[in-house]
Every structure is written in C-alpha cells, then in structure tokens.
C-alpha cells in the first residue's frame, strides 16, 4: 500500500493551507486580540498591542509542523509507503509518477483512491498577486495585517476570515449576491451571526454582485471593487472567496475514463466508487459536504469497501455535524426550521442563552445560544444549532443523542457538570417542554 503526494509535505490542503492553518490562525487572533475576554474587561481589552502577522503565523507554523510529523509517523507505523511525486493516470490500473528527476515511473495497482482535494477558485479576469488581491490559500503568505479588507463571497471560508480579521480591528466589507449570510444555517443562527458581525464593524453588501476588481497604483486603499449596482468599494486588500475547484487538472482522468463536472469534481456512488468500480474518490474533490471530518471517514469507508471488509451502509456518516469557525463559532446538526417547514414536518423548539447560565457569565459570552428542534409527538430531536464559544465541541452531545434515537426528555433529566456550557442542553430541553404545556 502506498500514498502518492506531489508536495514535499503531507496532509494536503487540510494541514498546510486550509483547515488546520485557518483554525490555528483564528485561535491566535482570539488570544492575542483578547476578543474572548472583552465581555468581561471591555471592548478595548487586548492581550498584545500592535499585533503583527508574524505573531499570528508563529502559532500556525508550529501546529502545521506538528501535524505533518504525526501523519508521517502514522504512515510509517502502518507500513505505508510514501511516494513523493506527481501522479497521473495511464489507464484505470496504471499510474505514472514524476518525481522531478526526469525519469517517469509506472506503477500498477488493483484499487485507487483519489483524494486530491481542491484549489481556491480564481476568476481569470482578476489579477491575483497574493497580497492586495488574494484567495484564502494566500493568507499565510501575507506580509502585513491590512487595515481594510473586502471579502468577495460570503460562503463559509469568506465569512470565517471576515470575522477573524474583524476581531483584529480590520475594517471588513462582505460582498455576496445572496440576501442572507450563510443561508443554509437555521435562520436564527444566521441572523445572530449577522448582528454580531455588524457590531464588530463588518459592513454587509448582500444582494450585490461584483462587476470588476482593479488595483489603483499609489492609492492608500489600492483595491477598487466595482459592483453591478454601480457602487465602488475601496480597501487595502481583497479576499476572493467564491468557492473551490477540484485539484484534478493534472491527473489525466480521461485516461481512466472518469468524468468531471464543471468545477473539476468527481461523481461517486454510495460506496465512493467512481464510474470505474476499482477507482474511488473521497474528500472535497467529490463535493458536498466538503468537511475535513467527513472526508476522513469517507477515506476510511472507501478503503474498507475496496478490501471487502464490510458494507458501506455501516460507515456512519449520514448524520454529521457542521463546524463553522467564524467569530463566534457555529455548529449544527440535523434539520433547521426552514427545512422542516418546507417538508411539512411538525416541530417544536427549545432555546438556551449562554448569558443565562453561570459558565456563560464566567467566560463573558453574552451572545451565545443553543437551540433544539424536536418532534412534539415522539419528542425525538431533529436538529441542534449552536452559536458561541465551544459550539463545535458542544454539538457532539446532541449528535450522540440523535444517533441513538434520544428524546428531549433525556436531556431534561440528564445531570450536567456545573458550571458548564453543556448545561444549555438541559435548559433548552426544559424550555422546549414548557412550550408544549398549553
């Protein structure tokens, strides 16, 4: 068994430019800016004045090095050969390897898993220089923290970085043609995030489309973004965050007769098999849900299916949580109100605010909330939606209860450590039960 990696470092986008760097960057921002403590010590509180980009990247580089070392150790421990080369298909069972030496090597294999990930999408009409006009992959190469930024695209990546830079005091403007921030979220969570972002001086230009992006040399705010409505925005830098494209351009997939969609992504079946049964694809390159957590389980499920260990129906990734590392963070699992209304499914809700529990007061989180959605008759939980500190950790309590078919009564009767944010589950459950007492 072997892993082919074209870069000199392992871990792909997740470890080197995407998930791990962005989440570590966020943690450094929240710590150095003192953002978490401002609910207690006031809006002017900061751990370090005059934060430099080097202060943020120091932590990022440390974590990346550690993760790379862990992955290399795991590969070696499991006797998996790591081949540093660029791979391309010769046919469905032969792979050409180019290690840069000029000598091409051909290897034969019975099964292949494509896990090449994605690249940040770039508009061919925009000149990207990585500093004034950039994509998310360029952020780790920034030389300074800009004083102002225009974020083009209010998807998960765009909103995450927008709120991170806003926490540093950067004047951020978000531009997106959709009228709502992250519309796939529960409407209350989306509205709360919008309000908090605006309180942190993020300007929203929703329902707007970008006509062109230019650089005005010599200007104090050199990036000029012209909207189709005629408005003109200026900032020191612009982050272009309009999705990602499958990193499949150099794989020569046509040699294996594997088709792609218009974003370079590969279609798979429930076993993660492509149109060629012995070739699997997993992770962001297959599209939705494009999460590091689900990608890991997809790879595991594909490998097990390839070796005939068990049926894919047992892989357990039908119920998965979303983790969105905005400031504040968000996590959600199951259905939201709009989805249930559209499906004609009766439901009731229960809510708890962080400010109403002792732990929320201790950490100074005045805006956090946890929302449960459940069926009135069976009382089974249909969805959990959380905004606030620790949301991506708290969600797993709801995930476990939902996976085991638990009800609102379990959470109402459960004893949680005091004082903890997990108490919100009990408070929200009791709130939901009270709502049904006519």
N, C-alpha and C positions, 0 to 999 in steps of 0.2 A: 504494500500500500504506500502511496506517495501523495504529497501535496506539492502542486506546482505554483510558485509565487514569482511574479515578474519583478517585484520590488526587492530591495536588499533587506527589508524589514517585513515581518509577518504581521498579521492582524487586519490587513486591508484598510478600507475606509473607516470601519468601526473604531479601530485602535489608533490609527495615525492621523486622520483628518476629520472624522465625523463624531460619532457618539462619545467616545472617551475624551477627546480633546475639548469638545464643546461643553460637556458636563463638568469637566475639571475647571475649564475657563469660568463657567458660571459660579462654581464654588469659590474660586479665587476672588471673583467680583464681589460676591456677597460678603465674604470675610473682610477683605481689605476696605471696602466701602462702608462697612458697618451697617449695611442695609437691614439685616435681621434685627439689630438692636434698636433701630430708630423708633419703634413703637414704645420703647421704654425711655430712651435717653434723648429723644427729639430728632427732628429731621436733619439737623446739622451734624449729627454724630458720625464720626468716621474713625476707622482704625488707623489708616495711613493717609496723610495728606499728600497731594501731588502724586497720585498713583501713575506709574509708568507701565508701558506694555510689557517690559521685561519682568515686572513684578508679577504679572498675571501668567506669563508664559513659563516662568520658573517652575511653578507647580505643575503646569501641563506637561512639560518635558519630563519631569520626574515620573509622573504616572505612566506616560507612554513607554518610557524605558522599562519600567517595572512590568507592565502588561506584556510587552514583547518578550521579556525574559521568561515570564510564566508560560506563554504559549510555546516558545521554543523548548522549554523543559518538558511540557506535556507531550509534545510531538516525539521527542527523544525517548521519553519514558515508555511510550506506547509503540516504540519501534516503527515510527512512520518516517519515511524518507522525505526530506525537504529539498526540493529541486528549485534552485533559483534560476529561472529562465522565463522567457515569453513563450506562451503556448498558443498554438493554432491547430485547427483540425485538418487532417489529411483526408480522413473519412470517419465513419462512425466508431471505428475501433483503433485508429492510429492518430497520435498526437505528435506534431512537430515542435521541437524545443529549440529556442535560440537563446543561448546564454551570453551572446555578445562577442564570442571568440571567433566567429566566422564559420564555425563547424556546426551544422544543423544535425540534431539527433532526433531519431524517430522512435517512439515507444508504442507498444501495443498493449491494449487493456480491454478487459471484458465489460467493465462498467465505469462510467464517468459521471462526476457531479460537477456541474458548473455553478460556481459561487463567486463570480467576478464582481458583483456589486454594481454600483452606479457612479456616474460623474455628475457634478453640478451642471445643469443645462445652461448653455451660453447662447445668447442671441447673436447671430452672425453679423447683425447691423450695429452692434455695440463694440467699441474698442475697450477691452479689459486690460488694465495694467497692474492689477493686483493690489493697488494702493488707493487710488482715487475711485476707480470703478472695479469692483471685485465680486467674486462669488464666495460662498461660505468656506470653500477649501483654501481661500487666500488669507483668511483671518489670522491664522497662525504665523503668517509672514509679515504682518503689519509692523511698521517701524515706530509708529506713534499712535496714541489713542486720539481719534478725531474729536473735534469739538461739536460737530454736527454730522448727521447721517440720514440719508434717505434709504429706506428699505423697500425695494420693489418686489412685491409678493408677500402676502400675509398668510402663507402656509405655516406649518409647524416650525420649520427651520427659520424662516423670516421673523416670526413673532418671538421665538426663543431669543435670537440675537438682538432683536429690537429692545426687548425688555431688559436684557443683560446690560447693553450699552446705556440704556436709560438709567439704570441703577448706578452707573458710574458718573452720571451727570451729563451725558451726551444728549444734545437736542435731537431727538429722533422723530422722523416723519414716516409713517407707513402708508404705502400706496397699494391698493388692491381693487380689482374690478367688482369683487363680491361686496354686498352691502353689510355683511356681518363678519366679525372676526372669528375664524375657525368654526364655520357653521355646522360642522359635524358634531360639535360638542352639545351637551344639554344647554338649552337657551339661557338658563340662569347662570351657569358657569361661564359661558361666553360673555354675557352681559357684565358679570362681575369682573372678569379679566379686562374687558374694555374700559370699565370705570377706573380700575386700579392703574392701568397703563396711562390713562389720561391724567390721573392725579400725579403721576410721575413725569409729566410734561411730554408724553408721547402724543404727537399730532396724528389724527386719523384722516386719511384721504380715501375713504372707502367709496365704492361705486365709481371709481375713476380708473381710466386706462392710460398707460404710458405711450406717448407717440414717438418720443426720441430721447436719447440720453447723450449729452455732449459735455466736453471739458472746455472751459473758458480759461485759457492760459493766463496766469498772472493775477487772477481774481482771488480774493480772500476765501470765497466759497466756490471753488472752480467747477464743481459738478452741477450741471444745469439739466433738470429733468422737465421736459415739456409734456403736459397731459393733453389728451384728446379734447378735453373741455376748454383748452386754451390757457389754463393756468401754467405758471412756470415756477418751479421749486429750485432752490439753491442749497447746497450743502458742501461740506469739506470732502465727503466721500459718499459713495452709493454702494449698497449691497444688493446685488441682483439675486433673488431667491425664488425663481419661477421653476420649481421642481427639479427633478434629476432624471438623467438618461442612462440606460443600461450601458455598462462598460464592455460592450460586445463588438466594437468596431474592428478589432484586430484578431478576433477569434476564428474568422473564416467559417462561420457556422453553416454557410451554404454548402460547404464541402461535406457536411454531415446531414444535409437536407433538413436543417432546423430553421423554422421561420421566425421572424421578429415582428413586433408591432412598430408603430411609427416613433416610439421612444426607445427603441433598441431593447425591449424587454421580451422575455421568452414565456410562452404559454405552457402550463403544465397541468396534469390531471391531479386527482386526489392523492396519488402516490408520489407526486412531484416528478413524474416522468414527463419528458418532452415528447414530441411526435415520434422520436426514436426511443423505444422502451428501455434500452440499456443506457440511455443518457438522461440524467436527472438535472434539475436546476432548482436552486433554493436561494432565499435571501431577497434583497432588494431587486435583483435582476428579474424576478418574476412579478414584481409589482406588489399590490396590496397584500398584507398591511405594512410592509416595509419597516419593520421594527427589528432591532438587534435581538430582542428576546425571542420573537417568533422565528427569526432566521436561524438561531442556534438550534431550536427544536426541529425546524424543517430539515436542516442538515442531518441531524440525528435520525429522524424518521426516514429520510431518503436512503441513508447508509444501511439502516436495518432492513428496509424493504429490498434493497439490492442484494443483500446477503440472505434473504429469506428468513429472517429471524422472527418476525411477527407481522400481522396485518396492520396496515396504516391506520385503520379505524381506531386503534388504541393509542395513537400518538398524543392525544390530549391537547391539541392546540385550537380547538373550536372555541373555547372560552378563554380569551386572553385580555390582559389589561393594556390600556394605552398609558404611557408615561410621557408627559409633555413638560419639558424643563424650562418653562417660562419663569418669570419672577412676578408673582408667586407660581409655584409648580402646580400642575394639574394631573390628575389620574382618573381614569374612567373605565368601567367595565359593564358590559350588558347594554340594555336599551335605554334610550333617553325618552323624554316626554313626547317629543315630536314624532319619533318613530312609532311609539305605541299608539298615539292618536291616529296616525295615518293607517295603522294596521287594524284599528277598531278594537284595541285591547284595553279593557278597563284596568285602571291602576289607581293607587293612592301613593302619596309621598310622605316622607318624614325628614325633617331637617334639624341639623345642629350647627351652631356657630361656634368657632373656636373661642371667641371672646367671652362666651358664656360658661366655659369650663376653666378650671384652675390652671391647667397646663398652658392653655392659650394665653392667659394673663401673665404667666411666668415668662414665656418666651416673647411676649409682646406682639403676637399675631392677632390683629384686630379685624382682619378681613377674611380669614379662612372659614370654610364651610364644608360640611359633609351632608350629602343628600342621598337618601334611599328611595327607590321606587319599587313597589311590591304589588302583588295581586290581592285585592280585597278579600276574595273568597278562599283561596288556598293559602294566602299570606306568604307565599314564596317570593323571594327577592328577584326582581327583574333587572335591576341596574343599581350601580353605586357610582356616584360622581363626587369628586373631592377637589377642592381648590385650597391651597395653603401649604404651610410648612409640613414636610413629611408625607405629602399626598401619595407619592409613588411607593412609599413603604406601607402606608395605611391600607391601600387598596387591596392588598393580599389577604386581609381578613375577610373582606367582602367576597373576594374571589373564591376562597376556600368554602365559605358558607354557601355560595351559589352553586359551586361544583358538586357539593354534597346534598343539594336539594333542601337547604335550610330555610327556615322561615324568619319572619320579623320577630316572632316570639323568642326564638333562640337568642337573638341579640338583646332583646329587652330583659331577658332573665340572666344573661351572662354577667359574670363579675370581671371587671377590667381593673388592672392596676391603677392606683390613684396616687398622684395626678398624672394622667397621660392623655395624649390626643386620641387614643383608641376609645376613650370614654364617649367620644362623639357617636360611635355606633349605637351605644345604649340610649343616649339622649335622643338620637334621630329615630330609633325604633319606638321609644315611648311617645315621641311626638306623632309618629305615624299612627300608632294605636289610638291615641287620643282623638285624632282627626276622624276616626271611624265611629266614635261614640256620639251618635246623633242626639 
